[in-house]
Amino acid sequence: MPKVTGIVKIYVNGSIQRSKPGASLMFGGKDRTAVKGHRLYGPAEAFRESEIEMTIAHMADTDEKALNDMVDATVEFESDTGPSWVITNAFTTEPGKLTGGEGDLAYTIQGDEAEKK
């Protein structure tokens, strides 16, 4: 097992995606904003959704409509170093963007805070 994350696998509702290098996971949780007056009083907190940015290899059998329409999904982001994170209530934020040349199909997925599996 490698010591540094290199390869990640992304699963949507248990189905592995053909993810390409460069996928990213923002864990979500709390955003904190300074509350101040004559001094700093402390942070105010608000919920921040998790976010995965991924590019998959588009092929003849890719169901881009299913990914475009995805709501209320369970998405797993698995690292080759061992840990995995699960995002529930996940959805794609906008339709995918297909780029020719290497068949790049890009998506952004958001959902509840990522939980370590």
Biopython code that builds the backbone (N, CA, C, O; Angstrom):
import numpy as np
from Bio.PDB.StructureBuilder import StructureBuilder

atoms = [
    (1, "MET", "N", (0.852, -1.176, 0.000)),
    (1, "MET", "CA", (0.000, 0.000, 0.000)),
    (1, "MET", "C", (0.899, 1.241, 0.000)),
    (1, "MET", "O", (1.841, 1.318, 0.788)),
    (2, "PRO", "N", (0.619, 2.206, -0.870)),
    (2, "PRO", "CA", (1.450, 3.413, -0.916)),
    (2, "PRO", "C", (1.288, 4.265, 0.338)),
    (2, "PRO", "O", (0.295, 4.146, 1.055)),
    (3, "LYS", "N", (2.270, 5.125, 0.598)),
    (3, "LYS", "CA", (2.226, 6.027, 1.739)),
    (3, "LYS", "C", (1.547, 7.347, 1.396)),
    (3, "LYS", "O", (1.047, 8.037, 2.284)),
    (4, "VAL", "N", (1.528, 7.702, 0.109)),
    (4, "VAL", "CA", (0.942, 8.960, -0.342)),
    (4, "VAL", "C", (-0.178, 8.647, -1.327)),
    (4, "VAL", "O", (-0.004, 7.830, -2.231)),
    (5, "THR", "N", (-1.337, 9.302, -1.150)),
    (5, "THR", "CA", (-2.474, 9.048, -2.041)),
    (5, "THR", "C", (-2.106, 9.365, -3.479)),
    (5, "THR", "O", (-1.597, 10.443, -3.785)),
    (6, "GLY", "N", (-2.372, 8.408, -4.353)),
    (6, "GLY", "CA", (-2.123, 8.581, -5.780)),
    (6, "GLY", "C", (-3.378, 8.263, -6.571)),
    (6, "GLY", "O", (-3.952, 9.136, -7.222)),
    (7, "ILE", "N", (-3.796, 7.023, -6.513)),
    (7, "ILE", "CA", (-4.960, 6.562, -7.266)),
    (7, "ILE", "C", (-6.186, 6.584, -6.362)),
    (7, "ILE", "O", (-6.147, 6.097, -5.232)),
    (8, "VAL", "N", (-7.276, 7.156, -6.875)),
    (8, "VAL", "CA", (-8.541, 7.116, -6.142)),
    (8, "VAL", "C", (-9.588, 6.433, -7.021)),
    (8, "VAL", "O", (-9.528, 6.480, -8.249)),
    (9, "LYS", "N", (-10.536, 5.806, -6.358)),
    (9, "LYS", "CA", (-11.679, 5.206, -7.032)),
    (9, "LYS", "C", (-12.928, 5.903, -6.516)),
    (9, "LYS", "O", (-13.042, 6.212, -5.330)),
    (10, "ILE", "N", (-13.858, 6.143, -7.423)),
    (10, "ILE", "CA", (-15.110, 6.799, -7.056)),
    (10, "ILE", "C", (-16.258, 5.874, -7.433)),
    (10, "ILE", "O", (-16.349, 5.392, -8.562)),
    (11, "TYR", "N", (-17.132, 5.637, -6.454)),
    (11, "TYR", "CA", (-18.301, 4.788, -6.651)),
    (11, "TYR", "C", (-19.557, 5.632, -6.479)),
    (11, "TYR", "O", (-19.651, 6.427, -5.545)),
    (12, "VAL", "N", (-20.521, 5.460, -7.381)),
    (12, "VAL", "CA", (-21.816, 6.115, -7.267)),
    (12, "VAL", "C", (-22.852, 5.012, -7.110)),
    (12, "VAL", "O", (-23.046, 4.190, -8.005)),
    (13, "ASN", "N", (-23.518, 5.009, -5.951)),
    (13, "ASN", "CA", (-24.488, 3.954, -5.622)),
    (13, "ASN", "C", (-23.901, 2.567, -5.862)),
    (13, "ASN", "O", (-24.581, 1.681, -6.379)),
    (14, "GLY", "N", (-22.636, 2.381, -5.486)),
    (14, "GLY", "CA", (-21.968, 1.086, -5.580)),
    (14, "GLY", "C", (-21.342, 0.778, -6.921)),
    (14, "GLY", "O", (-20.639, -0.224, -7.047)),
    (15, "SER", "N", (-21.572, 1.603, -7.928)),
    (15, "SER", "CA", (-21.038, 1.380, -9.271)),
    (15, "SER", "C", (-19.770, 2.213, -9.476)),
    (15, "SER", "O", (-19.799, 3.439, -9.370)),
    (16, "ILE", "N", (-18.651, 1.530, -9.770)),
    (16, "ILE", "CA", (-17.390, 2.235, -9.941)),
    (16, "ILE", "C", (-17.436, 3.094, -11.205)),
    (16, "ILE", "O", (-17.965, 2.681, -12.237)),
    (17, "GLN", "N", (-16.876, 4.281, -11.101)),
    (17, "GLN", "CA", (-16.807, 5.212, -12.230)),
    (17, "GLN", "C", (-15.434, 5.107, -12.888)),
    (17, "GLN", "O", (-14.467, 4.697, -12.245)),
    (18, "ARG", "N", (-15.347, 5.468, -14.140)),
    (18, "ARG", "CA", (-14.061, 5.438, -14.868)),
    (18, "ARG", "C", (-13.315, 6.753, -14.621)),
    (18, "ARG", "O", (-13.026, 7.503, -15.553)),
    (19, "SER", "N", (-13.012, 7.012, -13.357)),
    (19, "SER", "CA", (-12.402, 8.287, -13.009)),
    (19, "SER", "C", (-10.969, 8.368, -13.508)),
    (19, "SER", "O", (-10.232, 7.381, -13.513)),
    (20, "LYS", "N", (-10.598, 9.562, -13.923)),
    (20, "LYS", "CA", (-9.257, 9.837, -14.426)),
    (20, "LYS", "C", (-8.456, 10.521, -13.317)),
    (20, "LYS", "O", (-9.042, 10.997, -12.345)),
    (21, "PRO", "N", (-7.136, 10.577, -13.446)),
    (21, "PRO", "CA", (-6.323, 11.236, -12.418)),
    (21, "PRO", "C", (-6.761, 12.681, -12.182)),
    (21, "PRO", "O", (-7.193, 13.380, -13.098)),
    (22, "GLY", "N", (-6.635, 13.101, -10.926)),
    (22, "GLY", "CA", (-6.928, 14.485, -10.580)),
    (22, "GLY", "C", (-8.232, 14.703, -9.835)),
    (22, "GLY", "O", (-8.568, 15.846, -9.524)),
    (23, "ALA", "N", (-8.986, 13.638, -9.534)),
    (23, "ALA", "CA", (-10.224, 13.804, -8.772)),
    (23, "ALA", "C", (-9.896, 14.402, -7.408)),
    (23, "ALA", "O", (-8.846, 14.119, -6.830)),
    (24, "SER", "N", (-10.804, 15.230, -6.902)),
    (24, "SER", "CA", (-10.565, 15.857, -5.600)),
    (24, "SER", "C", (-11.795, 15.733, -4.711)),
    (24, "SER", "O", (-12.928, 15.649, -5.184)),
    (25, "LEU", "N", (-11.533, 15.724, -3.409)),
    (25, "LEU", "CA", (-12.583, 15.656, -2.395)),
    (25, "LEU", "C", (-12.386, 16.790, -1.409)),
    (25, "LEU", "O", (-11.315, 16.925, -0.818)),
    (26, "MET", "N", (-13.426, 17.616, -1.228)),
    (26, "MET", "CA", (-13.462, 18.603, -0.159)),
    (26, "MET", "C", (-14.436, 18.018, 0.854)),
    (26, "MET", "O", (-15.591, 17.754, 0.520)),
    (27, "PHE", "N", (-13.988, 17.813, 2.077)),
    (27, "PHE", "CA", (-14.720, 17.025, 3.058)),
    (27, "PHE", "C", (-16.037, 17.621, 3.516)),
    (27, "PHE", "O", (-16.936, 16.878, 3.910)),
    (28, "GLY", "N", (-16.177, 18.923, 3.477)),
    (28, "GLY", "CA", (-17.379, 19.544, 4.019)),
    (28, "GLY", "C", (-17.266, 19.623, 5.529)),
    (28, "GLY", "O", (-16.264, 19.199, 6.105)),
    (29, "GLY", "N", (-18.270, 20.153, 6.157)),
    (29, "GLY", "CA", (-18.264, 20.313, 7.610)),
    (29, "GLY", "C", (-18.736, 21.702, 7.977)),
    (29, "GLY", "O", (-19.860, 22.092, 7.660)),
    (30, "LYS", "N", (-17.870, 22.452, 8.652)),
    (30, "LYS", "CA", (-18.257, 23.781, 9.119)),
    (30, "LYS", "C", (-17.386, 24.853, 8.483)),
    (30, "LYS", "O", (-16.162, 24.737, 8.440)),
    (31, "ASP", "N", (-18.037, 25.891, 7.994)),
    (31, "ASP", "CA", (-17.356, 27.125, 7.604)),
    (31, "ASP", "C", (-17.416, 28.040, 8.817)),
    (31, "ASP", "O", (-18.453, 28.153, 9.470)),
    (32, "ARG", "N", (-16.315, 28.681, 9.108)),
    (32, "ARG", "CA", (-16.289, 29.604, 10.237)),
    (32, "ARG", "C", (-15.975, 31.008, 9.737)),
    (32, "ARG", "O", (-15.082, 31.205, 8.913)),
    (33, "THR", "N", (-16.722, 31.974, 10.248)),
    (33, "THR", "CA", (-16.535, 33.373, 9.894)),
    (33, "THR", "C", (-16.311, 34.168, 11.171)),
    (33, "THR", "O", (-17.024, 33.984, 12.158)),
    (34, "ALA", "N", (-15.329, 35.041, 11.150)),
    (34, "ALA", "CA", (-15.032, 35.861, 12.319)),
    (34, "ALA", "C", (-16.188, 36.813, 12.611)),
    (34, "ALA", "O", (-16.712, 37.466, 11.708)),
    (35, "VAL", "N", (-16.578, 36.883, 13.887)),
    (35, "VAL", "CA", (-17.555, 37.858, 14.358)),
    (35, "VAL", "C", (-16.773, 38.859, 15.203)),
    (35, "VAL", "O", (-16.115, 38.488, 16.175)),
    (36, "LYS", "N", (-16.854, 40.127, 14.820)),
    (36, "LYS", "CA", (-16.032, 41.124, 15.510)),
    (36, "LYS", "C", (-16.771, 42.431, 15.677)),
    (36, "LYS", "O", (-17.721, 42.732, 14.954)),
    (37, "GLY", "N", (-16.325, 43.180, 16.624)),
    (37, "GLY", "CA", (-16.804, 44.532, 16.906)),
    (37, "GLY", "C", (-15.579, 45.327, 17.287)),
    (37, "GLY", "O", (-14.720, 45.597, 16.449)),
    (38, "HIS", "N", (-15.494, 45.713, 18.584)),
    (38, "HIS", "CA", (-14.281, 46.394, 19.046)),
    (38, "HIS", "C", (-13.138, 45.399, 19.251)),
    (38, "HIS", "O", (-11.995, 45.784, 19.499)),
    (39, "ARG", "N", (-13.473, 44.108, 19.142)),
    (39, "ARG", "CA", (-12.484, 43.033, 19.220)),
    (39, "ARG", "C", (-13.058, 41.805, 18.527)),
    (39, "ARG", "O", (-14.201, 41.831, 18.072)),
    (40, "LEU", "N", (-12.299, 40.755, 18.442)),
    (40, "LEU", "CA", (-12.775, 39.495, 17.861)),
    (40, "LEU", "C", (-13.558, 38.742, 18.931)),
    (40, "LEU", "O", (-13.022, 38.421, 19.991)),
    (41, "TYR", "N", (-14.849, 38.457, 18.644)),
    (41, "TYR", "CA", (-15.696, 37.766, 19.612)),
    (41, "TYR", "C", (-15.612, 36.249, 19.458)),
    (41, "TYR", "O", (-15.849, 35.503, 20.409)),
    (42, "GLY", "N", (-15.275, 35.808, 18.259)),
    (42, "GLY", "CA", (-15.189, 34.367, 18.006)),
    (42, "GLY", "C", (-15.793, 34.046, 16.653)),
    (42, "GLY", "O", (-16.173, 34.948, 15.906)),
    (43, "PRO", "N", (-15.882, 32.767, 16.338)),
    (43, "PRO", "CA", (-16.406, 32.388, 15.026)),
    (43, "PRO", "C", (-17.901, 32.088, 15.041)),
    (43, "PRO", "O", (-18.434, 31.550, 16.011)),
    (44, "ALA", "N", (-18.560, 32.446, 13.953)),
    (44, "ALA", "CA", (-19.923, 31.986, 13.675)),
    (44, "ALA", "C", (-19.769, 30.804, 12.724)),
    (44, "ALA", "O", (-18.900, 30.819, 11.853)),
    (45, "GLU", "N", (-20.595, 29.797, 12.882)),
    (45, "GLU", "CA", (-20.460, 28.598, 12.067)),
    (45, "GLU", "C", (-21.674, 28.389, 11.175)),
    (45, "GLU", "O", (-22.801, 28.715, 11.546)),
    (46, "ALA", "N", (-21.422, 27.841, 9.994)),
    (46, "ALA", "CA", (-22.475, 27.458, 9.049)),
    (46, "ALA", "C", (-22.062, 26.142, 8.403)),
    (46, "ALA", "O", (-20.871, 25.868, 8.255)),
    (47, "PHE", "N", (-23.030, 25.337, 8.022)),
    (47, "PHE", "CA", (-22.745, 24.057, 7.376)),
    (47, "PHE", "C", (-22.143, 24.271, 5.992)),
    (47, "PHE", "O", (-22.568, 25.156, 5.250)),
    (48, "ARG", "N", (-21.161, 23.461, 5.656)),
    (48, "ARG", "CA", (-20.552, 23.470, 4.320)),
    (48, "ARG", "C", (-20.671, 22.073, 3.733)),
    (48, "ARG", "O", (-20.229, 21.103, 4.350)),
    (49, "GLU", "N", (-21.264, 21.958, 2.550)),
    (49, "GLU", "CA", (-21.426, 20.682, 1.870)),
    (49, "GLU", "C", (-20.070, 20.122, 1.450)),
    (49, "GLU", "O", (-19.109, 20.868, 1.263)),
    (50, "SER", "N", (-20.006, 18.810, 1.307)),
    (50, "SER", "CA", (-18.807, 18.195, 0.734)),
    (50, "SER", "C", (-18.876, 18.352, -0.785)),
    (50, "SER", "O", (-19.937, 18.621, -1.349)),
    (51, "GLU", "N", (-17.718, 18.177, -1.438)),
    (51, "GLU", "CA", (-17.691, 18.331, -2.896)),
    (51, "GLU", "C", (-16.619, 17.444, -3.504)),
    (51, "GLU", "O", (-15.478, 17.404, -3.044)),
    (52, "ILE", "N", (-17.018, 16.735, -4.549)),
    (52, "ILE", "CA", (-16.080, 15.950, -5.353)),
    (52, "ILE", "C", (-16.055, 16.560, -6.740)),
    (52, "ILE", "O", (-17.100, 16.803, -7.345)),
    (53, "GLU", "N", (-14.861, 16.805, -7.235)),
    (53, "GLU", "CA", (-14.688, 17.190, -8.633)),
    (53, "GLU", "C", (-13.991, 16.025, -9.302)),
    (53, "GLU", "O", (-12.930, 15.583, -8.860)),
    (54, "MET", "N", (-14.596, 15.528, -10.375)),
    (54, "MET", "CA", (-14.017, 14.368, -11.058)),
    (54, "MET", "C", (-14.196, 14.481, -12.551)),
    (54, "MET", "O", (-15.128, 15.115, -13.047)),
    (55, "THR", "N", (-13.284, 13.853, -13.249)),
    (55, "THR", "CA", (-13.385, 13.691, -14.689)),
    (55, "THR", "C", (-13.384, 12.195, -14.950)),
    (55, "THR", "O", (-12.529, 11.466, -14.447)),
    (56, "ILE", "N", (-14.351, 11.744, -15.742)),
    (56, "ILE", "CA", (-14.392, 10.333, -16.096)),
    (56, "ILE", "C", (-14.105, 10.183, -17.586)),
    (56, "ILE", "O", (-14.234, 11.129, -18.363)),
    (57, "ALA", "N", (-13.717, 8.989, -17.953)),
    (57, "ALA", "CA", (-13.473, 8.683, -19.365)),
    (57, "ALA", "C", (-14.816, 8.413, -20.032)),
    (57, "ALA", "O", (-15.504, 7.457, -19.673)),
    (58, "HIS", "N", (-15.195, 9.242, -20.997)),
    (58, "HIS", "CA", (-16.457, 9.057, -21.714)),
    (58, "HIS", "C", (-16.266, 7.997, -22.786)),
    (58, "HIS", "O", (-15.346, 8.078, -23.600)),
    (59, "MET", "N", (-17.146, 7.003, -22.777)),
    (59, "MET", "CA", (-17.088, 5.912, -23.744)),
    (59, "MET", "C", (-18.493, 5.689, -24.301)),
    (59, "MET", "O", (-19.454, 6.292, -23.823)),
    (60, "ALA", "N", (-18.612, 4.838, -25.297)),
    (60, "ALA", "CA", (-19.901, 4.612, -25.964)),
    (60, "ALA", "C", (-20.997, 4.185, -24.978)),
    (60, "ALA", "O", (-22.165, 4.521, -25.173)),
    (61, "ASP", "N", (-20.630, 3.452, -23.926)),
    (61, "ASP", "CA", (-21.642, 2.958, -22.997)),
    (61, "ASP", "C", (-21.819, 3.848, -21.755)),
    (61, "ASP", "O", (-22.516, 3.454, -20.820)),
    (62, "THR", "N", (-21.205, 5.033, -21.727)),
    (62, "THR", "CA", (-21.351, 5.937, -20.584)),
    (62, "THR", "C", (-22.773, 6.477, -20.543)),
    (62, "THR", "O", (-23.298, 6.947, -21.552)),
    (63, "ASP", "N", (-23.395, 6.407, -19.365)),
    (63, "ASP", "CA", (-24.754, 6.920, -19.186)),
    (63, "ASP", "C", (-24.677, 8.321, -18.574)),
    (63, "ASP", "O", (-24.905, 8.510, -17.379)),
    (64, "GLU", "N", (-24.349, 9.295, -19.423)),
    (64, "GLU", "CA", (-24.205, 10.659, -18.932)),
    (64, "GLU", "C", (-25.515, 11.225, -18.404)),
    (64, "GLU", "O", (-25.501, 12.059, -17.499)),
    (65, "LYS", "N", (-26.654, 10.789, -18.953)),
    (65, "LYS", "CA", (-27.951, 11.272, -18.473)),
    (65, "LYS", "C", (-28.171, 10.868, -17.021)),
    (65, "LYS", "O", (-28.675, 11.661, -16.225)),
    (66, "ALA", "N", (-27.796, 9.640, -16.671)),
    (66, "ALA", "CA", (-27.951, 9.187, -15.285)),
    (66, "ALA", "C", (-27.105, 10.042, -14.337)),
    (66, "ALA", "O", (-27.552, 10.388, -13.244)),
    (67, "LEU", "N", (-25.890, 10.380, -14.757)),
    (67, "LEU", "CA", (-25.048, 11.242, -13.919)),
    (67, "LEU", "C", (-25.586, 12.670, -13.882)),
    (67, "LEU", "O", (-25.579, 13.302, -12.826)),
    (68, "ASN", "N", (-26.050, 13.186, -15.018)),
    (68, "ASN", "CA", (-26.633, 14.533, -15.063)),
    (68, "ASN", "C", (-27.823, 14.657, -14.113)),
    (68, "ASN", "O", (-28.000, 15.686, -13.462)),
    (69, "ASP", "N", (-28.641, 13.595, -14.039)),
    (69, "ASP", "CA", (-29.880, 13.610, -13.256)),
    (69, "ASP", "C", (-29.703, 13.106, -11.828)),
    (69, "ASP", "O", (-30.689, 12.980, -11.102)),
    (70, "MET", "N", (-28.486, 12.818, -11.410)),
    (70, "MET", "CA", (-28.238, 12.185, -10.122)),
    (70, "MET", "C", (-28.649, 13.069, -8.945)),
    (70, "MET", "O", (-28.201, 14.209, -8.822)),
    (71, "VAL", "N", (-29.504, 12.525, -8.086)),
    (71, "VAL", "CA", (-29.882, 13.148, -6.816)),
    (71, "VAL", "C", (-30.014, 12.044, -5.777)),
    (71, "VAL", "O", (-30.271, 10.891, -6.123)),
    (72, "ASP", "N", (-29.840, 12.389, -4.517)),
    (72, "ASP", "CA", (-30.019, 11.464, -3.398)),
    (72, "ASP", "C", (-29.189, 10.184, -3.557)),
    (72, "ASP", "O", (-29.666, 9.087, -3.266)),
    (73, "ALA", "N", (-27.961, 10.335, -4.016)),
    (73, "ALA", "CA", (-27.075, 9.187, -4.235)),
    (73, "ALA", "C", (-26.122, 9.023, -3.056)),
    (73, "ALA", "O", (-25.966, 9.919, -2.226)),
    (74, "THR", "N", (-25.491, 7.858, -3.006)),
    (74, "THR", "CA", (-24.410, 7.595, -2.067)),
    (74, "THR", "C", (-23.143, 7.478, -2.886)),
    (74, "THR", "O", (-23.057, 6.652, -3.795)),
    (75, "VAL", "N", (-22.147, 8.312, -2.564)),
    (75, "VAL", "CA", (-20.905, 8.350, -3.328)),
    (75, "VAL", "C", (-19.756, 8.015, -2.379)),
    (75, "VAL", "O", (-19.679, 8.534, -1.265)),
    (76, "GLU", "N", (-18.868, 7.138, -2.842)),
    (76, "GLU", "CA", (-17.696, 6.774, -2.055)),
    (76, "GLU", "C", (-16.442, 7.206, -2.792)),
    (76, "GLU", "O", (-16.308, 6.986, -3.996)),
    (77, "PHE", "N", (-15.534, 7.817, -2.069)),
    (77, "PHE", "CA", (-14.243, 8.277, -2.577)),
    (77, "PHE", "C", (-13.199, 7.426, -1.869)),
    (77, "PHE", "O", (-12.969, 7.593, -0.671)),
    (78, "GLU", "N", (-12.568, 6.520, -2.598)),
    (78, "GLU", "CA", (-11.645, 5.549, -2.013)),
    (78, "GLU", "C", (-10.204, 5.862, -2.408)),
    (78, "GLU", "O", (-9.901, 6.050, -3.586)),
    (79, "SER", "N", (-9.328, 5.915, -1.422)),
    (79, "SER", "CA", (-7.920, 6.217, -1.633)),
    (79, "SER", "C", (-7.097, 4.935, -1.680)),
    (79, "SER", "O", (-7.419, 3.962, -0.999)),
    (80, "ASP", "N", (-6.038, 4.933, -2.483)),
    (80, "ASP", "CA", (-5.171, 3.756, -2.543)),
    (80, "ASP", "C", (-4.297, 3.608, -1.293)),
    (80, "ASP", "O", (-3.596, 2.607, -1.146)),
    (81, "THR", "N", (-4.333, 4.595, -0.395)),
    (81, "THR", "CA", (-3.604, 4.496, 0.866)),
    (81, "THR", "C", (-4.443, 3.858, 1.964)),
    (81, "THR", "O", (-3.967, 3.675, 3.084)),
    (82, "GLY", "N", (-5.692, 3.517, 1.648)),
    (82, "GLY", "CA", (-6.536, 2.812, 2.604)),
    (82, "GLY", "C", (-7.854, 3.476, 2.941)),
    (82, "GLY", "O", (-8.898, 2.833, 2.826)),
    (83, "PRO", "N", (-7.853, 4.750, 3.356)),
    (83, "PRO", "CA", (-9.120, 5.348, 3.774)),
    (83, "PRO", "C", (-10.113, 5.545, 2.625)),
    (83, "PRO", "O", (-9.740, 5.720, 1.465)),
    (84, "SER", "N", (-11.384, 5.509, 3.001)),
    (84, "SER", "CA", (-12.486, 5.832, 2.095)),
    (84, "SER", "C", (-13.417, 6.785, 2.824)),
    (84, "SER", "O", (-13.510, 6.763, 4.051)),
    (85, "TRP", "N", (-14.108, 7.626, 2.053)),
    (85, "TRP", "CA", (-15.084, 8.546, 2.618)),
    (85, "TRP", "C", (-16.392, 8.363, 1.867)),
    (85, "TRP", "O", (-16.399, 8.170, 0.651)),
    (86, "VAL", "N", (-17.504, 8.425, 2.601)),
    (86, "VAL", "CA", (-18.828, 8.256, 2.028)),
    (86, "VAL", "C", (-19.601, 9.560, 2.151)),
    (86, "VAL", "O", (-19.614, 10.201, 3.201)),
    (87, "ILE", "N", (-20.244, 9.936, 1.054)),
    (87, "ILE", "CA", (-21.093, 11.127, 1.007)),
    (87, "ILE", "C", (-22.507, 10.669, 0.693)),
    (87, "ILE", "O", (-22.749, 10.038, -0.336)),
    (88, "THR", "N", (-23.435, 10.987, 1.577)),
    (88, "THR", "CA", (-24.843, 10.661, 1.347)),
    (88, "THR", "C", (-25.577, 11.894, 0.849)),
    (88, "THR", "O", (-25.063, 13.011, 0.915)),
    (89, "ASN", "N", (-26.783, 11.677, 0.353)),
    (89, "ASN", "CA", (-27.610, 12.771, -0.148)),
    (89, "ASN", "C", (-26.874, 13.541, -1.244)),
    (89, "ASN", "O", (-26.993, 14.763, -1.339)),
    (90, "ALA", "N", (-26.113, 12.822, -2.069)),
    (90, "ALA", "CA", (-25.260, 13.448, -3.080)),
    (90, "ALA", "C", (-26.013, 13.712, -4.386)),
    (90, "ALA", "O", (-26.957, 13.004, -4.738)),
    (91, "PHE", "N", (-25.569, 14.744, -5.082)),
    (91, "PHE", "CA", (-26.176, 15.133, -6.355)),
    (91, "PHE", "C", (-25.139, 15.811, -7.225)),
    (91, "PHE", "O", (-24.169, 16.376, -6.719)),
    (92, "THR", "N", (-25.342, 15.758, -8.542)),
    (92, "THR", "CA", (-24.494, 16.524, -9.446)),
    (92, "THR", "C", (-25.026, 17.957, -9.470)),
    (92, "THR", "O", (-26.235, 18.188, -9.458)),
    (93, "THR", "N", (-24.104, 18.904, -9.502)),
    (93, "THR", "CA", (-24.507, 20.310, -9.409)),
    (93, "THR", "C", (-24.938, 20.899, -10.743)),
    (93, "THR", "O", (-25.679, 21.881, -10.777)),
    (94, "GLU", "N", (-24.483, 20.313, -11.833)),
    (94, "GLU", "CA", (-24.826, 20.791, -13.168)),
    (94, "GLU", "C", (-24.555, 19.659, -14.158)),
    (94, "GLU", "O", (-23.873, 18.695, -13.810)),
    (95, "PRO", "N", (-25.069, 19.755, -15.373)),
    (95, "PRO", "CA", (-24.792, 18.716, -16.359)),
    (95, "PRO", "C", (-23.291, 18.587, -16.610)),
    (95, "PRO", "O", (-22.540, 19.550, -16.460)),
    (96, "GLY", "N", (-22.873, 17.397, -16.990)),
    (96, "GLY", "CA", (-21.468, 17.149, -17.272)),
    (96, "GLY", "C", (-20.991, 17.941, -18.482)),
    (96, "GLY", "O", (-21.774, 18.357, -19.335)),
    (97, "LYS", "N", (-19.668, 18.134, -18.522)),
    (97, "LYS", "CA", (-19.054, 18.835, -19.646)),
    (97, "LYS", "C", (-18.124, 17.860, -20.352)),
    (97, "LYS", "O", (-17.155, 17.381, -19.762)),
    (98, "LEU", "N", (-18.419, 17.567, -21.615)),
    (98, "LEU", "CA", (-17.646, 16.621, -22.406)),
    (98, "LEU", "C", (-16.645, 17.368, -23.274)),
    (98, "LEU", "O", (-17.000, 18.307, -23.988)),
    (99, "THR", "N", (-15.387, 16.937, -23.203)),
    (99, "THR", "CA", (-14.317, 17.512, -24.005)),
    (99, "THR", "C", (-13.699, 16.411, -24.848)),
    (99, "THR", "O", (-13.304, 15.368, -24.329)),
    (100, "GLY", "N", (-13.618, 16.650, -26.154)),
    (100, "GLY", "CA", (-13.026, 15.667, -27.054)),
    (100, "GLY", "C", (-11.520, 15.582, -26.898)),
    (100, "GLY", "O", (-10.908, 16.372, -26.180)),
    (101, "GLY", "N", (-10.945, 14.631, -27.569)),
    (101, "GLY", "CA", (-9.508, 14.426, -27.527)),
    (101, "GLY", "C", (-9.161, 13.222, -26.681)),
    (101, "GLY", "O", (-8.622, 12.233, -27.177)),
    (102, "GLU", "N", (-9.477, 13.314, -25.389)),
    (102, "GLU", "CA", (-9.247, 12.182, -24.495)),
    (102, "GLU", "C", (-10.536, 11.730, -23.837)),
    (102, "GLU", "O", (-10.510, 10.956, -22.880)),
    (103, "GLY", "N", (-11.668, 12.210, -24.347)),
    (103, "GLY", "CA", (-12.967, 11.776, -23.837)),
    (103, "GLY", "C", (-13.237, 12.190, -22.412)),
    (103, "GLY", "O", (-13.819, 11.419, -21.649)),
    (104, "ASP", "N", (-12.824, 13.401, -22.027)),
    (104, "ASP", "CA", (-13.031, 13.883, -20.663)),
    (104, "ASP", "C", (-14.479, 14.309, -20.449)),
    (104, "ASP", "O", (-15.014, 15.116, -21.208)),
    (105, "LEU", "N", (-15.107, 13.762, -19.413)),
    (105, "LEU", "CA", (-16.461, 14.130, -19.016)),
    (105, "LEU", "C", (-16.384, 14.569, -17.558)),
    (105, "LEU", "O", (-16.176, 13.742, -16.670)),
    (106, "ALA", "N", (-16.552, 15.879, -17.304)),
    (106, "ALA", "CA", (-16.318, 16.450, -15.978)),
    (106, "ALA", "C", (-17.622, 16.671, -15.225)),
    (106, "ALA", "O", (-18.621, 17.113, -15.793)),
    (107, "TYR", "N", (-17.591, 16.351, -13.923)),
    (107, "TYR", "CA", (-18.740, 16.531, -13.038)),
    (107, "TYR", "C", (-18.293, 17.099, -11.703)),
    (107, "TYR", "O", (-17.164, 16.883, -11.262)),
    (108, "THR", "N", (-19.203, 17.833, -11.066)),
    (108, "THR", "CA", (-19.052, 18.246, -9.675)),
    (108, "THR", "C", (-20.214, 17.629, -8.911)),
    (108, "THR", "O", (-21.371, 17.737, -9.317)),
    (109, "ILE", "N", (-19.888, 16.987, -7.809)),
    (109, "ILE", "CA", (-20.881, 16.317, -6.956)),
    (109, "ILE", "C", (-20.819, 16.963, -5.583)),
    (109, "ILE", "O", (-19.732, 17.191, -5.052)),
    (110, "GLN", "N", (-21.979, 17.261, -5.003)),
    (110, "GLN", "CA", (-22.052, 17.793, -3.654)),
    (110, "GLN", "C", (-22.996, 16.935, -2.825)),
    (110, "GLN", "O", (-23.836, 16.217, -3.367)),
    (111, "GLY", "N", (-22.851, 17.014, -1.517)),
    (111, "GLY", "CA", (-23.718, 16.260, -0.621)),
    (111, "GLY", "C", (-23.401, 16.556, 0.823)),
    (111, "GLY", "O", (-22.738, 17.544, 1.139)),
    (112, "ASP", "N", (-23.887, 15.684, 1.709)),
    (112, "ASP", "CA", (-23.637, 15.827, 3.140)),
    (112, "ASP", "C", (-22.134, 15.750, 3.414)),
    (112, "ASP", "O", (-21.354, 15.365, 2.543)),
    (113, "GLU", "N", (-21.746, 16.115, 4.616)),
    (113, "GLU", "CA", (-20.341, 16.044, 5.024)),
    (113, "GLU", "C", (-19.803, 14.632, 4.800)),
    (113, "GLU", "O", (-20.466, 13.653, 5.142)),
    (114, "ALA", "N", (-18.602, 14.525, 4.228)),
    (114, "ALA", "CA", (-17.980, 13.233, 3.979)),
    (114, "ALA", "C", (-17.641, 12.562, 5.301)),
    (114, "ALA", "O", (-17.065, 13.178, 6.197)),
    (115, "GLU", "N", (-18.009, 11.289, 5.405)),
    (115, "GLU", "CA", (-17.733, 10.522, 6.625)),
    (115, "GLU", "C", (-16.733, 9.434, 6.299)),
    (115, "GLU", "O", (-16.898, 8.696, 5.327)),
    (116, "LYS", "N", (-15.685, 9.335, 7.120)),
    (116, "LYS", "CA", (-14.672, 8.306, 6.922)),
    (116, "LYS", "C", (-15.305, 6.950, 7.191)),
    (116, "LYS", "O", (-16.003, 6.750, 8.185)),
    (117, "LYS", "N", (-15.043, 6.033, 6.283)),
    (117, "LYS", "CA", (-15.630, 4.696, 6.341)),
    (117, "LYS", "C", (-14.814, 3.808, 7.244)),
    (117, "LYS", "O", (-15.148, 2.637, 7.424)),
]
sb = StructureBuilder()
sb.init_structure("model")
sb.init_model(0)
sb.init_chain("A")
sb.init_seg("    ")
for serial, (resi, resn, name, xyz) in enumerate(atoms, 1):
    if name == "N":
        sb.init_residue(resn, " ", resi, " ")
    sb.init_atom(name, np.array(xyz, "f"), 0.0, 1.0, " ", f" {name:<3s}", serial, name[0])
structure = sb.get_structure()
